[in-house]
Amino acid sequence: MPVNEMALTPRAIRLPMVEIFETVEGEGTRAGFPTVFVRLFGCNLRCVWCDTKYSYPPAEAANTMTIDEIVAQVESQYKAEHICMTGGEPLLYGSRSAALLKELCGIERIKDVHVETNGAIDLAPFLSEIGSPKARYIMDYKLPDSGENDAMLHGNFALLRPQDEVKFVIASDADFDFAVKVLAAYPTEALALFSPVWESMPPAKLVQKMLAAGLTGVKLNMQLHKIIWDPAQRGV
């Protein structure tokens, strides 16, 4: 009979992993801070411009780790006070993902655990179950050019708090117009970030469009890691 993982102590729960590493956060309000990245395997979406395709099938998970092993590595091997829980989709595993998030928030030196989630996962169970003020959510809303807009759960906008963020990766003029309409239709307390797909939306053009549209409450979101390192390089 298979083991019921949720009957185990939280730290004995096992999750499929891609990698754990330390670098500077590349985007969002914590950009530039030394950060430990905890990257889980698996994603429920297939965005056309995804830059972490190694984190989902048909590839296989590099390994599995218990929450105890993950926490121990974060505590013993790194010094950063920020954690980025990412993927793939780090909330894909429901209660197991929630258990990991709780334990990461429980590390004494950690000031912030931001979760990069894709907008197709209901955030309500996580917000109700995890009370730590360290936990924040960065929801990456998928615009039409991503190919995954139909999967978005618009109810998440009302759940997001002032400490959370909602990111729009903008690949075209049509994406920009769609993002503006979404923000108008679904008010949120989260900070809105507009991130350019450089190959098709040069950053200077995106800035011009933001200014022309009067988006005074939206922040330009540049990916520092793609400026510092080769965009295809892993572990940075």
C-alpha positions in Angstrom: 0.0 0.0 0.0 1.5 3.4 -0.9 2.4 5.7 1.9 0.0 8.5 2.6 2.4 11.4 2.7 0.0 13.7 4.5 0.0 11.3 7.4 3.7 11.8 7.7 5.2 14.7 9.7 5.5 17.7 7.5 9.3 17.5 7.2 9.0 13.9 5.9 6.9 14.9 2.9 8.8 14.4 -0.4 8.6 16.7 -3.4 10.0 16.5 -6.9 12.8 19.0 -7.3 14.9 20.6 -10.0 17.5 22.6 -8.1 18.3 24.8 -5.1 20.9 27.6 -5.5 21.8 31.1 -4.3 22.1 34.2 -6.5 20.5 37.6 -6.6 16.8 37.9 -7.3 16.3 39.0 -10.9 12.9 40.7 -10.8 10.1 42.1 -8.8 10.3 44.3 -5.7 13.2 42.2 -4.2 15.3 42.4 -7.4 19.0 42.6 -6.5 18.8 41.0 -3.1 20.8 37.8 -2.5 18.2 35.0 -2.6 17.9 31.2 -2.3 16.0 29.7 -5.2 14.0 26.6 -4.4 12.9 25.3 -7.8 10.2 22.5 -7.8 9.7 20.3 -10.8 6.4 20.2 -12.8 4.1 22.8 -14.4 0.5 22.7 -15.5 1.0 25.2 -18.3 3.1 25.3 -21.5 3.8 29.0 -22.3 5.3 29.5 -25.7 8.1 31.7 -24.3 8.9 29.7 -21.2 12.6 29.9 -20.1 12.5 27.0 -17.7 11.3 24.1 -19.9 13.7 21.8 -18.0 11.4 22.1 -15.0 8.5 20.1 -16.6 7.8 16.9 -18.6 8.8 15.4 -21.0 12.0 15.9 -18.9 12.1 14.1 -15.6 12.6 15.5 -12.1 16.3 15.6 -11.3 15.5 14.2 -7.9 13.1 14.2 -5.0 13.8 15.7 -1.6 12.0 15.7 1.7 11.0 19.0 3.1 13.5 18.3 5.9 16.3 17.9 3.3 15.2 21.1 1.5 15.1 23.2 4.7 18.4 21.7 5.9 20.2 22.7 2.7 18.7 26.2 2.8 19.8 26.6 6.4 23.3 25.2 6.1 24.6 26.0 2.6 23.4 29.5 2.0 23.3 32.9 3.8 20.6 34.8 2.0 17.6 36.1 4.0 15.2 35.9 1.0 13.8 32.8 -0.6 12.2 32.4 -4.0 10.0 29.3 -4.2 9.6 28.7 -7.9 9.2 26.1 -10.7 7.7 25.2 -13.0 4.7 25.8 -10.8 5.6 25.5 -7.1 2.0 25.3 -5.9 1.2 22.4 -8.2 1.3 19.9 -5.3 -1.4 21.5 -3.1 -1.0 20.6 0.5 2.5 19.3 0.0 3.5 22.7 -1.5 1.8 24.5 1.4 3.8 22.3 3.9 7.0 23.3 2.2 6.1 27.0 2.2 5.3 26.9 5.9 8.6 25.3 6.8 10.6 27.7 4.7 8.8 30.6 6.4 9.8 29.0 9.7 13.5 29.4 9.1 14.5 32.0 11.6 16.9 34.1 9.5 14.6 34.3 6.5 12.8 37.6 6.1 10.8 36.9 2.9 9.6 33.9 1.0 8.1 34.9 -2.3 6.2 32.3 -4.4 6.3 32.6 -8.2 2.9 31.2 -9.2 1.4 31.1 -12.7 -2.2 32.4 -12.3 -3.8 29.0 -12.9 -3.6 27.8 -9.3 -6.3 28.9 -6.8 -4.5 30.9 -4.1 -7.4 30.8 -1.6 -6.3 27.6 0.2 -2.7 28.9 0.6 -3.7 32.3 1.8 -6.1 30.8 4.4 -3.7 28.1 5.6 -0.4 30.0 5.7 -0.5 32.8 8.2 3.2 33.8 8.2 3.8 37.4 7.1 6.9 36.2 5.4 4.9 34.5 2.6 4.2 36.5 -0.5 2.8 35.6 -3.9 4.0 36.8 -7.3 1.2 35.8 -9.7 2.4 35.7 -13.3 -0.8 36.4 -15.3 -0.5 34.8 -18.7 -1.5 37.1 -21.6 -2.8 35.8 -24.9 0.6 35.6 -26.6 1.7 33.1 -24.0 -0.9 30.6 -25.3 -2.2 30.0 -21.8 -4.6 32.9 -21.2 -7.7 30.6 -21.0 -6.2 28.9 -17.9 -6.1 32.0 -15.8 -8.2 32.2 -12.6 -9.4 35.8 -12.4 -10.7 35.3 -8.8 -7.1 35.4 -7.6 -6.9 39.2 -8.3 -9.2 40.0 -5.4 -7.3 37.7 -3.1 -3.9 39.3 -3.6 -2.7 41.7 -0.9 -0.5 44.9 -0.9 2.6 42.8 -0.2 1.9 40.6 -3.2 2.7 41.2 -6.9 1.0 40.5 -10.2 3.3 40.2 -13.2 2.4 40.6 -16.9 4.9 39.4 -19.4 4.2 41.5 -22.5 5.2 40.2 -25.9 3.2 42.6 -28.2 1.0 45.6 -28.5 -2.0 43.3 -28.2 -0.7 41.9 -25.0 -0.2 45.4 -23.6 -3.7 46.4 -24.3 -5.1 43.2 -22.9 -3.1 43.7 -19.6 -4.5 47.2 -19.2 -8.0 45.9 -19.7 -7.4 43.1 -17.2 -6.2 45.5 -14.5 -9.3 47.7 -15.0 -11.7 44.7 -14.9 -10.1 43.0 -11.9 -9.0 45.5 -9.3 -6.3 44.2 -7.0 -4.2 45.4 -4.0 -1.1 43.8 -5.4 1.6 45.8 -7.2 1.3 45.4 -11.0 4.5 44.7 -12.9 5.0 44.9 -16.7 7.8 42.7 -18.0 8.9 42.9 -21.7 9.7 40.0 -23.9 12.8 41.6 -25.3 12.7 39.9 -28.7 9.3 41.3 -29.6 8.7 44.2 -27.1 11.9 46.3 -26.6 12.0 47.7 -23.0 12.2 51.3 -24.4 9.0 50.8 -26.3 7.2 49.3 -23.3 8.2 52.3 -21.2 6.8 54.6 -23.9 3.5 52.7 -23.9 3.3 52.8 -20.1 3.8 56.5 -20.0 1.4 57.2 -22.9 -1.3 55.1 -21.1 -0.8 56.9 -17.8 -0.1 53.8 -15.9 1.3 55.5 -12.8 0.7 52.6 -10.5 2.4 50.0 -12.7 6.1 49.2 -12.4 8.5 48.3 -15.2 9.9 44.8 -14.4 13.3 44.1 -15.9 14.9 40.6 -15.5 18.4 41.4 -14.0 19.6 37.8 -14.4 19.2 38.0 -18.2 21.2 41.2 -18.2 24.0 39.9 -16.0 24.2 36.3 -17.4 23.4 34.4 -20.6 19.6 34.1 -20.7 19.9 30.3 -21.1 22.3 29.9 -18.2 20.9 27.8 -15.2 21.7 28.2 -11.5 21.9 32.0 -11.7 
